[in-house]
Amino acid sequence: MPSVIQIRNLSKTYASGHQALRAVDLDIMDSEILALLGPNGAGKTTLISIICGLVNPSSGSVTVEGNDIIRDFRKARSLIGLVPQELHTETFETVWSTVSFSRGLFGKKPNPAHIEAVLRDLSLLDKRDNQIMTLSGGMKRRVMIAKALSHEPRILFLDEPTAGVDVELRKDMWQLVERLRASGVTIILTTHYIEEAEAIADRIGVINRGELLLVEEKAELMRKLGEKQLTLELTQPLEALPETLADYGLEREEDGARLVYRYDSQAARTGITSLLSELNRSGIRVKDLSTRQRSLEDIFVSLVREQS
C-alpha cells in the first residue's frame, strides 16, 4: 500500500525551549485509519499542525503525496481537511454559507450538490439556514467537520473530534469515518477514547513526550504486546504461596482467595499446564478459573509508564 504522507526526522522546539517533537519518522498509508494515542502534551496536536502547515518544524521534512509541506504548501494543503480540537466558527454566518465559504478558500468551484451531501451525512441539512450562534456545541462540532470536508480532501485530520460531544454524534462520526475511508480518504485521528481507537483504527501509534514510541497494525500490536491473565478462584484461601510456586509470578488477591497468573498467549509454552499440575501436587484446589485479554489501554499505559 503506497504512503500518502511521509514524515522524516521531524522535530519541533518552541521559543520557550519546550521540545514538542523529537525526530519523528512516520509513513501514513493510502486509505487507512491511523489513530494517534498519547496523554495531554504528548505532541499529537503539534504533529498535526506541522503536517497541515500551521506550525513550522525546527528540522525534518513532511511530504503529502510527494508535495513538500513548505515548498509546495498550497498543493499539499489542498489535499488536507482538518477538524481542529477547538471550535472556530463564524458566529453570525449560516451553516450553508460558512461551509460553502470554506470550499472557496481552496479555490474550488461552487458545488451545491456536494455541500448538500456533506450536510446530509452530518445531519445538518435541516440546519442549513441557521446561524452558527444558535447551534448547540455538538452541532457546531458537526459544522467544523463539514467545513473540513467542503473541498473534497484526500486526507482528513481529526484532532480529538469526540471530546465533549454526545454519544449520538460520536456514533454518527465513526460511521462517517468508515464511509470516507471506503471512498478512498485517508484518516488520521487523535483521541483519548482508547476503546474507539481499538474499534475503528487500522493502525495505532503511541506518542509521548514528543517521541513516537511505536506504530503498529492493530492486530499485530495486540498480538505482540497482548498479554492474557488467568484468574484462579480457590476453594480455600491461601495465607502464603508455597515455595514450589515461586517461579510462576503469581499474585494473591482477595486475601488469598484468588491467584492471578499472567502469560503470553502466543508463546510456545504458556506454563498453564505445569501450573495447574503444581497446584494439584501442592493440594491447592481450584473452584473456578477465567481468562482476560490485555486491553489496548493496558498496553498504552505500560508504554507511557516505561518512558517516564
N, C-alpha and C positions, 0 to 999 in steps of 0.2 A: 504494500500500500504506500503510495507516494506521500511525502510530507508537504503540507501547505505552509507551515511556519517552521523556520529554522532559527534556533537561538544558540549562539556560540559565545562562551566565556563572558556572559553578561554580568556586569557589576554596577552597583549604584551606591555612591556615598553622597549624602546630602551635605549642605554647607555647615550644618551643625556638627558634622563629624560622624553622624549615625550611618553605618553601612547597612543598607536595606537589602541588598542582593550581593551574593558572593559567587562569582564565576559559575553562573547557571548555564548548563547545556541542556537543550531540550528540542526534540523534533515532535511536532504536532501533526498527526496524520489526517488525510483527507476523509471527511465524513465521519469522524469519530466523536464521541463524547468523552472529554477529559475532565475529570474532577480534581481540583486542587484543594487539598486539606491542609490546614495549619491554624495555629492559635492566632489571636489578635497580635498584629505587629510582626508576623512571620515574614512578610514580603510579598504576599499574594497580590494586593492592590498595586504595589509598585511595579511588579512584573507586568500586570495587565496594562497599566498606564504607559509603560515604555513601548509595549507592542503596539498600542493604539496611538502612539505619537504624542501623548500628553506630557510625558516626562522624558528628558534626555538622559541616556545612560552615561555612566562615567567611563566605561570601557565595554568592549564586546560589540556584537552585531546581532541584528534581527532582520530577517527577510520574510516577506509574505508573498507566496507564490513567485519567488525569485526577485521581488522588489524590495530594495533596501528601505527600511522604515524612515531613514533620514534623507538619503539622496533622492529616493522616489516616493516621497511622503504622500503626495496626492493619490497616486495609483495604489499604493499599499493601503492607505486609509479607506479608499473607496470600496475595498473588498471586505471591510470590517464593520460590524454592527456592535455597539457597546451599550449595555444596560448597567449604569454605574450603581454603586451602593446607595448613594444619596439621591433623593428626589430633586430633580431640577426641571420644573415645568413653567410655562408661561401662564401666569395666574388668570389673566383675562381672555386668553385665546380659547377658542373652542377645540374640542378633541380633533375634529376633522382638519381644521386649519393648521394646528401645530404639527400633526403627523405629516400632512402634505408639505409643510414648510421644510421639515427635516429632509424629506426626499429631495427637494430643490437644492438644499445645501450641497448635495453631492453631484449636482449637475445633471440630475435625472429629469427626463421629460415627465410632465404630469401623467399619471396613470390612475384615474379614479377607481378602476376595477381592482387594481392591486391594493390600494388603500382600503377599499371596502372589504376585501377578503381578509386583510390583516385585522381590521377591527372586528369582523365577524368571528374570527378564530379566537380573539381575546375577549369575546362577549362585551364588546364596546360599541357595536353598531347602533344600538338604541341610545347611546350617549353622544353620538357624533356631533350634535349641535349644542351640547352642554359646555359651559365654561369650565376650565380646569379647576377653578377655585371652588366649584360646587361639588366636586367629586370626593369620595372617601379616600383614605390612604391606599387601600387595596386597588381601587380604580386608577389612582394616579400611577401606581406601580405598573398596571397594565398599559397605561399610556406611554410610559417610558419604554416598555418592550416594543410597542407599536412603532414608536419613533425610531428605534434601533433597527427595525425590520423594514422601514419605509423604502429604503433604497436597494432592497433585494441583495443583502450582503451574502458573500460566500462563507463568511466566518462570523460567529456570534459569540461575544463575551458576556457572561452573566456574573456580575460581582455581587455575591450574597443576595441573589434575587428573591429568596423567600424569607429573608429576615423581617420579622414583624408583620407578615401577611397572614391572611386567614387560610384555613385548610382548603377551602374551595379553590382559591386562587392557586395554591400550591399544586393541587391536583391538575388544574387546567394547564398550568405552566409546564409540568412534566409531560403531559400529553402533547402539548405544542412542541416541546423539545424533541420528542420522538418523531413527530411528523416532519419537522425541519431536517432532522438527520436523515430520514428516509428520502427527502428531496435533494440530498447532497450537501447540506450545510454542515460545516464543522462547528462544534460547540465546545467552548471551554467555560467551566463554571467554578466559582469558589463557593464553598458552603460550610456552615457549621453543623448542618444536619447530616451526620455521617451515614445514617441509615438510608438517606436519599442517594448519596454518592454510591453506596453499595448496591442500591436498587437499579440505577439507570446508567451509570458510567461504564464505558468500555475499558478505560484505563484510569488509574488513580495515582496522583502524585502527592507526596507529603513534603511540605516545605516548612522549615523552622529556622529562625534567626538568619534569614536570607539565603539559606542553603537548601537546595533541592535534595532531600535525603534519598528519595527513590521515586521512580515512575515505573509502574508495573501494570500488565494486564490484570484486571480484577481477579479473574480466576487463578492466575499464576501467583498473584500476591497472596491470596488465601491459601494456596497450596504450599508455597514456600515458607510463609511465616505463620500459617494457621496452626493452631495447637488445640488438641482436644483435652477435655477434662473428664475423668472418670470419678464419679462420686459413689462411694460405698457406704450404705447405711447399715450399721451393725446391730446385731440382736442385743448386745450388751456393750455399754460404753467402755472405752479403754482409758485408763488413767495415764498410761505411758505406752509408747511404741516399743515392742521388743527389738533387741539389737539386730535380729535377723532381717528386719525390715528397713534398716537404716539406709541402705543403698537405693531405695526407691523414691526418696524425696517426698514422702507422704506428709500431708498436713492434717492435723486433727482439728475438727470443727465441732461446734455444739457440745463442748466438754467431752470430746472423745466419742460421741455418738455417730460421727461420720468421719470418713477418711477421704481425702481428695488426692488423686493421682493425675499428674499432667504428663502427656506423651505426644510424640509426633505421629500423627495418623499415617504419614507417608513413609515412615521408617520401615525397614525390612523386619525389624522386631520391635514391637511396641512394649514388650515387657509385661503385658496384662496377664498372659497365661501363667508365667512364673510367679507373678504377684499373687494371683488367686491361689496357686498351689502352696505358696509360703504361708498365706493367711490360714489355709486349712491345716497345714502342719503345726502352726502355732496355736491352733484351737480357737481361732477368731472366726466367728460365724457371720456371714453377710445376709442381711434380711432383704435388701433391695440394692439395685445399682442403676445409674443413669449416666449418660454422656452428654457433653455440651461442646459444640464447636466454638473455638475462639472467634470473636467477632472482629470486624474491621476497626471498631472503636478500641478494642483491646490492643490491636496492633499499632494503631495510631498513637495511643497513649504511651506504649512501651518505646516506640521510636523517638518520640519527643523527650521522654524521660532519659533515654540513653545519651541524648545530645546535651542535656542540661549539666 
